[in-house]
Amino acid sequence: MTTIESRTDGAVSAAEPTGETEAPWMRRLPWVSGPIMLLALLGIWQFTVSVVGVSEFILPAPAAVAGALGELLAGDDIWGHIGITLLEVVAGFGIALLVGVAVGAVLGRVAWLQRAVQPALVALQVVPKVAFVPIFVIWFGFGPTSKIVMAALLAFFPIMLNVMLGVRSVDSGHRDVMRGLGAGRWATFRNMELPTTLPYVFAGAEVAIVFSVIGAIVGEYLGGSEGLGYLVVSSLNALDAPRLFAVIVLLAVLGSLLYVAVTTVKKLVIPWHDSVRTGV
């Protein structure tokens, strides 16, 4: 937990938390375990096709998927589909981040409002989000807008809930100490409330970016004519299993890159937090 230390100018700042630093070998572990796990997966995959005898119509060989992936990347249309999906994901995530932080901060500070809107939030959260896709298509059409709204809807809840928890986690005793030292509202927010809440914001963002990808792909899958989700549908309709797996590989790479981008921003913004220092 963040501790409070006084400064010579009478203001208060957040001290670095005490925590064990990450061992050097643990920082290198993902770069070793990742390729090993990938090679093991490819080996099991090839064994299943070649030795067990699973039909390549059901599970194409890795070489066939690699060939289909190369053909996709060599084409002119694929980059347009990737760009559309990327736009939908990033825009939906950005909207969810802004709205989720604002709503979570308000609900975290105003207890009676949180109790008043909780039934509506729970009802909206438990409804399968796929059911909203036809509604969004009717409202916003078959273009990117309906997919952006879908991505934002899925990403909103993890951000909002984490921000609300982060705001509530601020120790009231620390606020009293800040007021006793003469710190104003802005100094209290900047030096205590913001550093305490930011780890929760990024915890929600790490989940939300994955949900944004899911929301955009589901929207394209059920009501789209462009994007990687549309390519999944077209490959399925053509019974082209290697191309279908190749598109899935592209989706996995895109989602991984976006997740890495969020975690990189997290390391730059809150390098003092234990989740960054210990790599958790």
C-alpha positions in Angstrom: 0.0 0.0 0.0 1.2 3.5 -0.7 2.6 5.3 2.3 2.5 9.1 3.0 5.5 11.2 3.5 5.7 14.9 4.2 7.9 17.3 2.2 9.7 20.5 3.2 7.2 22.6 1.3 4.3 21.4 3.4 2.7 19.2 0.7 2.4 15.5 0.8 3.5 12.9 -1.7 3.1 9.2 -2.1 6.3 7.2 -1.3 7.3 4.2 -3.2 5.8 1.0 -1.9 8.0 -1.5 -0.2 8.1 -4.7 -2.2 10.6 -7.3 -3.4 12.1 -6.5 -6.7 11.8 -9.1 -9.5 14.8 -11.4 -9.9 16.6 -11.1 -13.2 15.9 -14.6 -14.3 12.2 -14.1 -13.8 12.3 -11.2 -16.3 13.8 -13.5 -18.9 11.5 -16.4 -18.2 8.7 -15.5 -20.6 11.2 -15.2 -23.4 12.3 -18.8 -22.8 9.0 -20.4 -21.8 7.0 -18.8 -24.6 8.9 -20.3 -27.5 9.1 -23.7 -25.7 5.3 -23.8 -25.2 4.8 -22.7 -28.8 7.1 -25.4 -30.1 5.4 -28.0 -27.9 1.9 -26.9 -29.2 3.1 -27.2 -32.8 4.6 -30.6 -32.1 1.4 -31.9 -30.6 -0.6 -30.3 -33.4 1.5 -32.0 -36.1 1.5 -35.3 -34.2 -2.3 -35.2 -34.0 -2.6 -34.7 -37.8 0.2 -37.0 -39.0 0.2 -39.9 -36.5 -3.3 -39.9 -34.9 -4.8 -39.3 -38.3 -7.2 -36.5 -37.7 -8.6 -35.3 -41.0 -7.1 -32.0 -42.2 -10.6 -30.9 -43.1 -11.2 -30.7 -39.3 -7.6 -29.8 -38.2 -5.3 -28.6 -40.9 -1.6 -29.2 -40.5 0.6 -26.3 -39.3 2.3 -26.1 -42.6 -1.1 -25.7 -44.4 -2.1 -22.9 -42.0 1.3 -21.2 -42.5 0.8 -21.3 -46.2 -2.7 -19.9 -45.9 -1.4 -17.2 -43.6 1.3 -16.3 -46.1 -1.3 -16.0 -48.9 -3.5 -13.8 -46.7 -0.6 -11.4 -45.9 0.5 -11.3 -49.5 -3.0 -10.1 -50.6 -4.0 -6.5 -50.8 -7.4 -6.8 -49.0 -6.1 -8.3 -45.7 -4.6 -5.1 -44.5 -7.8 -3.2 -45.0 -9.6 -5.9 -42.9 -7.0 -5.6 -40.2 -7.2 -1.8 -40.2 -11.0 -2.0 -39.8 -10.9 -4.4 -36.9 -8.1 -2.4 -35.2 -10.0 0.8 -35.6 -13.1 -0.8 -34.0 -11.2 -2.3 -31.1 -9.2 0.9 -30.3 -12.1 3.2 -30.6 -14.3 1.0 -28.5 -11.6 0.6 -25.9 -11.0 4.4 -25.8 -14.7 5.1 -25.3 -15.0 2.4 -22.6 -11.9 3.8 -20.8 -13.2 7.4 -20.7 -16.8 6.5 -19.7 -15.7 3.7 -17.4 -13.3 5.8 -15.4 -15.8 8.7 -15.1 -18.7 6.4 -14.0 -16.5 4.3 -11.7 -15.1 7.4 -10.0 -18.5 8.9 -9.4 -20.1 5.7 -8.2 -17.0 5.1 -6.0 -17.4 8.4 -4.3 -21.2 8.7 -4.1 -22.5 5.6 -2.2 -26.2 6.4 -2.5 -25.9 6.7 -6.3 -24.1 3.4 -6.6 -26.9 1.7 -4.6 -29.5 3.4 -6.8 -28.1 2.3 -10.1 -26.7 -1.1 -9.0 -29.8 -3.1 -10.1 -29.7 -1.6 -13.6 -25.9 -2.2 -13.8 -26.3 -5.9 -12.7 -29.1 -6.5 -15.2 -27.1 -5.0 -18.0 -24.0 -6.9 -17.1 -25.7 -10.4 -16.9 -27.5 -10.1 -20.2 -25.5 -11.9 -22.9 -23.9 -9.2 -25.0 -24.3 -11.1 -28.2 -28.0 -10.3 -27.9 -27.3 -6.6 -28.4 -25.6 -7.1 -31.8 -28.9 -7.2 -33.8 -30.1 -4.1 -32.0 -26.9 -2.2 -32.6 -27.1 -3.2 -36.3 -30.6 -1.8 -36.5 -29.6 1.4 -34.7 -26.1 2.0 -36.3 -26.1 0.0 -39.5 -23.7 -2.6 -40.7 -20.7 -0.3 -40.7 -17.9 0.1 -38.0 -20.1 2.1 -35.6 -22.1 -0.9 -34.4 -18.9 -2.9 -33.8 -17.3 0.0 -31.9 -20.4 0.3 -29.6 -20.3 -3.5 -29.1 -16.5 -3.4 -28.2 -17.1 -0.4 -25.8 -20.0 -2.2 -24.1 -17.9 -5.3 -23.4 -14.9 -3.2 -22.2 -16.9 -0.8 -20.1 -17.7 -3.1 -17.1 -14.2 -4.3 -16.1 -12.9 -0.7 -16.2 -15.9 0.7 -14.3 -15.8 -1.9 -11.6 -12.1 -1.7 -11.1 -12.1 2.1 -10.9 -15.0 2.0 -8.4 -13.0 -0.4 -6.3 -9.9 1.7 -6.6 -11.7 4.9 -5.5 -13.2 3.0 -2.5 -9.8 1.6 -1.5 -8.4 5.1 -0.7 -7.8 5.1 3.1 -10.0 7.7 4.8 -7.3 8.1 7.4 -4.8 9.2 4.7 -7.3 11.8 3.6 -7.4 13.1 7.2 -3.6 13.2 7.3 -3.5 15.2 4.0 -6.1 17.7 5.3 -4.1 18.0 8.6 -1.0 18.8 6.7 -2.9 21.6 4.8 -3.1 19.9 1.4 -6.0 21.0 -0.8 -8.3 18.9 -2.9 -6.0 19.0 -6.0 -2.9 18.1 -3.9 -4.8 15.3 -2.3 -6.0 14.0 -5.6 -2.6 14.3 -7.3 -0.4 12.8 -4.5 -2.7 10.3 -2.9 -6.0 9.4 -4.7 -4.6 9.2 -8.2 -1.6 7.0 -7.4 -3.9 4.7 -5.4 -6.5 4.4 -8.1 -4.2 4.1 -11.2 -3.3 0.4 -10.6 -7.0 -0.4 -10.6 -7.5 1.5 -13.8 -4.8 -0.5 -15.5 -6.1 -3.8 -14.1 -9.4 -3.0 -15.7 -7.8 -1.9 -18.9 -5.8 -5.1 -19.3 -9.1 -7.1 -19.2 -11.0 -4.5 -21.2 -8.6 -4.5 -24.2 -9.2 -8.3 -24.6 -13.0 -7.8 -24.3 -12.8 -5.0 -26.9 -11.3 -7.5 -29.4 -14.0 -10.0 -28.6 -16.7 -7.4 -29.0 -15.5 -6.2 -32.3 -15.1 -9.7 -33.7 -18.5 -10.8 -32.5 -20.0 -7.7 -34.1 -18.3 -8.4 -37.4 -19.1 -12.1 -37.2 -22.9 -11.5 -36.8 -23.4 -8.4 -38.8 -20.5 -7.2 -40.9 -19.1 -7.2 -44.4 -15.4 -6.3 -43.5 -12.9 -7.0 -40.8 -11.2 -10.1 -39.5 -14.5 -11.4 -38.0 -16.0 -11.2 -41.5 -13.1 -13.2 -42.9 -13.8 -15.9 -40.3 -17.4 -16.2 -41.6 -16.3 -16.2 -45.2 -13.7 -18.9 -44.6 -16.3 -21.0 -42.7 -18.8 -20.6 -45.6 -16.1 -21.7 -48.1 -15.1 -24.6 -45.8 -11.5 -23.4 -46.1 -10.1 -24.7 -42.8 -6.5 -23.6 -43.3 -7.6 -20.0 -44.1 -10.0 -20.1 -41.1 -7.1 -21.1 -38.8 -4.9 -18.4 -40.4 -7.4 -15.7 -39.6 -7.6 -17.0 -36.0 -3.8 -16.7 -35.8 -4.0 -13.1 -37.0 -6.6 -12.4 -34.3 -4.4 -13.9 -31.6 -1.4 -11.8 -32.8 -3.5 -8.6 -32.9 -5.0 -9.2 -29.5 -1.6 -10.0 -28.0 0.0 -6.8 -29.4 -2.8 -4.6 -28.0 -2.5 -6.3 -24.6 1.3 -5.7 -24.7 0.6 -2.0 -25.6 -1.6 -1.6 -22.5 0.9 -3.3 -20.2 3.7 -1.2 -21.7 1.8 2.0 -20.9 1.2 0.6 -17.4 4.9 0.1 -16.8 5.6 3.7 -17.9 2.8 5.3 -15.8 3.1 3.3 -12.6 6.6 1.9 -12.5 6.5 2.1 -8.7 3.6 -0.4 -8.2 4.2 -4.0 -7.1 2.4 -5.4 -10.2 5.1 -3.8 -12.3 8.1 -4.3 -10.0 7.4 -8.0 -9.6 6.0 -8.6 -13.1 2.6 -9.9 -11.8 
